[in-house]
Amino acid sequence: MAKQVVPESARRRRRPTQQGTVLSERLIVHTALRVLREHGSTGLTARRLGTALGADPSTLYRYFAGMDDLTRAIGEELMGQALDSWSATGEWRADLRALGLAIHSSYLAHPQAAALTASRVTGRPREIAVDETILGILRTAGFPDAAAVRLYHAFIDLSLAFAALDAGALALTEEARATDEEMWTSTYARLPAESYPHIAATARLLAARMPHSAYPVVLDTLLDDAAARLASARRG
């Protein structure tokens, strides 16, 4: 059974930790991001986090119901950072594109945390604010509710799926990542045209393109299709 989280007003430490800091939910989340960066997506434990904070691991449970609750808070932080870096222009396509890129960038800035949280639904205020923003952009643009929900679903899943995929590559060691990228020149570019004519014909283009994320291209494809559907509905 999950432990009950102590209300904010009652859980503040009266004394600083061994490192001279006063604990807060925000500090714990930010420290957890550092632990994830240093130890990977499987390396976040209450004991390790307590050591990083200079506090007893049990103290964490005054702020979070458990490590899963902390994981949700980390996901909310990534969403919040994306929203904080974004501003609306009033043009729905440009706004959605910018928000999608902001979400993608926020997760890639913390690849180990992205691997841990991209598939989670946090139900926390900053995530809810992002969802409300996306749906608001779509409904204000004139998409019927059913179409807005369909596009919201595709948009957020696309953004998080690519965030997880691209974060996975960034979480590799530099040597492993370099080896993967070099495959396009060391292996694919040397395949015989007699057996692999299409790869051979496009080898130089593949080598230049494949180390980069396809997210902007696929995002534009989704938004282009949405814009065409909206224009068609207005004409009809």
C-alpha positions in Angstrom: 0.0 0.0 0.0 1.4 3.4 -1.0 2.3 5.7 1.8 0.3 8.8 2.3 2.0 12.0 1.2 2.3 14.6 3.9 0.6 17.9 3.1 3.0 20.7 1.9 2.4 22.8 5.0 3.5 19.9 7.2 6.4 18.4 5.3 8.9 21.3 5.2 12.1 20.5 7.0 12.8 22.8 9.9 16.5 22.0 9.6 18.7 22.0 6.5 20.1 18.7 5.1 23.7 17.6 5.7 24.5 19.7 2.6 22.9 22.8 4.0 19.8 22.9 1.8 16.1 22.8 2.7 14.2 20.1 0.9 11.3 20.8 -1.4 9.5 18.8 -4.1 11.2 20.9 -6.8 14.7 20.3 -5.3 14.1 16.6 -5.1 12.9 16.4 -8.7 15.9 18.4 -10.0 18.3 16.3 -8.0 16.6 13.2 -9.4 17.3 14.5 -12.9 21.0 14.8 -12.0 21.0 11.3 -10.5 19.4 9.9 -13.7 22.0 11.8 -15.8 24.8 10.2 -13.8 23.5 6.7 -13.3 21.0 6.1 -16.1 17.3 5.4 -16.2 17.6 2.3 -14.0 19.9 4.0 -11.5 17.4 6.2 -9.6 16.8 4.7 -6.2 15.6 6.3 -2.9 18.9 5.5 -1.3 21.0 7.0 -4.1 18.7 10.1 -4.2 18.9 10.5 -0.4 22.7 10.4 -0.6 22.7 13.1 -3.3 20.4 15.3 -1.2 22.3 14.6 2.0 19.1 13.3 3.6 17.7 10.0 4.9 16.0 8.2 2.0 12.8 7.9 4.1 12.5 11.7 4.0 11.5 11.4 0.3 8.3 9.7 1.3 7.1 12.9 3.0 7.0 14.5 -0.5 6.1 11.5 -2.7 3.9 8.5 -2.3 6.7 6.3 -3.7 9.3 6.2 -6.5 6.6 5.9 -9.1 5.0 9.1 -7.8 8.5 10.7 -8.1 8.7 9.4 -11.7 5.5 11.2 -12.5 6.8 14.4 -11.0 9.9 14.1 -13.2 7.7 13.7 -16.3 5.7 16.7 -15.2 8.9 18.7 -14.9 9.9 17.9 -18.5 6.5 19.0 -19.7 6.7 22.1 -17.6 10.1 23.0 -19.1 8.7 22.6 -22.6 5.7 24.9 -21.8 7.9 27.5 -20.2 10.1 27.7 -23.3 7.2 28.1 -25.7 5.1 31.2 -26.5 2.0 31.4 -28.6 1.7 33.5 -31.8 -1.9 33.0 -32.6 -1.3 30.9 -35.7 -2.3 27.4 -34.9 0.1 25.5 -37.2 3.1 27.5 -36.1 2.1 27.3 -32.5 1.7 23.5 -32.5 4.9 23.0 -34.4 6.8 25.2 -31.9 5.2 23.4 -29.0 6.0 20.0 -30.4 9.7 20.9 -30.9 9.8 22.3 -27.4 8.5 19.1 -25.9 11.0 17.1 -28.0 13.9 19.3 -27.0 12.9 19.3 -23.3 13.0 15.5 -23.2 16.2 15.3 -25.2 17.9 17.6 -22.7 17.3 14.8 -20.1 17.6 11.6 -22.1 17.8 9.2 -19.2 14.7 10.8 -17.7 12.9 10.7 -21.1 13.4 7.0 -21.2 11.8 6.7 -17.8 8.9 9.0 -18.3 7.9 9.4 -22.0 5.3 6.6 -21.8 3.7 7.8 -18.5 0.6 9.9 -17.9 1.3 12.0 -14.8 -2.1 13.7 -14.3 -0.1 16.6 -12.8 -0.8 20.3 -13.3 1.9 21.1 -15.8 1.1 18.1 -18.0 -2.6 19.0 -17.8 -1.6 22.6 -18.8 0.2 21.3 -21.9 -2.8 19.1 -22.9 -5.2 22.0 -22.4 -3.0 24.3 -24.5 -2.9 21.8 -27.4 -6.6 21.2 -27.4 -7.2 24.9 -27.1 -5.1 25.7 -30.1 -7.0 23.1 -32.2 -10.5 24.0 -31.1 -9.8 27.7 -31.6 -8.5 27.0 -35.0 -11.8 25.5 -35.9 -11.3 21.8 -35.6 -14.5 20.0 -34.5 -14.0 18.3 -31.1 -13.7 14.8 -32.6 -11.0 15.9 -35.0 -9.3 18.0 -32.3 -9.0 14.9 -30.1 -7.8 12.7 -32.9 -5.1 15.3 -33.8 -4.2 15.9 -30.2 -3.7 12.1 -29.7 -1.5 11.8 -32.8 0.5 15.0 -31.9 1.3 14.2 -28.3 2.1 10.5 -29.0 4.3 11.4 -32.0 6.2 14.0 -29.9 6.7 11.6 -27.0 7.5 8.6 -29.2 10.3 10.5 -31.0 11.5 11.9 -27.7 11.9 8.4 -26.3 13.5 7.1 -29.5 16.0 10.0 -29.9 16.7 10.1 -26.1 17.6 6.4 -26.3 20.3 7.3 -28.8 21.6 10.1 -26.7 21.7 7.9 -23.6 24.2 5.6 -25.3 27.9 6.0 -24.6 29.6 8.3 -27.1 31.5 5.3 -28.5 28.3 3.3 -29.1 26.5 6.2 -30.6 29.5 7.0 -32.9 29.6 3.3 -34.0 25.9 3.3 -34.8 26.2 6.5 -36.9 29.3 5.3 -38.7 27.4 2.2 -39.9 25.9 4.4 -42.7 29.4 5.0 -44.1 31.3 1.9 -43.0 28.6 -0.6 -44.0 25.6 0.8 -45.9 27.7 2.9 -48.3 29.8 -0.1 -49.2 27.0 -2.5 -50.1 27.3 -3.7 -53.7 24.9 -2.0 -56.2 24.3 -5.4 -57.8 22.6 -6.7 -54.7 21.3 -3.5 -53.1 20.7 -1.0 -56.0 18.5 1.3 -54.1 20.7 1.6 -51.0 23.7 2.1 -53.2 22.0 4.9 -55.2 21.1 6.8 -52.0 24.0 5.9 -49.8 25.5 9.4 -49.5 22.0 10.9 -48.8 21.4 8.2 -46.1 24.7 8.9 -44.4 23.9 12.6 -44.3 20.3 12.2 -43.1 20.1 9.2 -40.8 22.1 10.5 -37.8 19.5 13.2 -37.4 16.0 13.0 -35.9 13.1 12.5 -38.3 10.8 14.2 -35.8 10.5 17.6 -37.6 9.8 15.9 -40.9 7.1 13.7 -39.5 5.6 16.5 -37.4 5.3 18.7 -40.5 3.6 15.8 -42.3 1.1 15.5 -39.6 0.4 19.3 -39.5 0.2 19.5 -43.3 -2.4 16.8 -43.3 -4.4 18.6 -40.5 -4.2 21.9 -42.3 -5.5 20.3 -45.6 -8.3 18.6 -43.7 -9.3 21.9 -42.0 -9.2 23.8 -45.3 -11.3 21.1 -47.0 -13.9 21.2 -44.2 -14.2 25.0 -44.5 -14.7 24.8 -48.2 -17.3 22.1 -47.8 
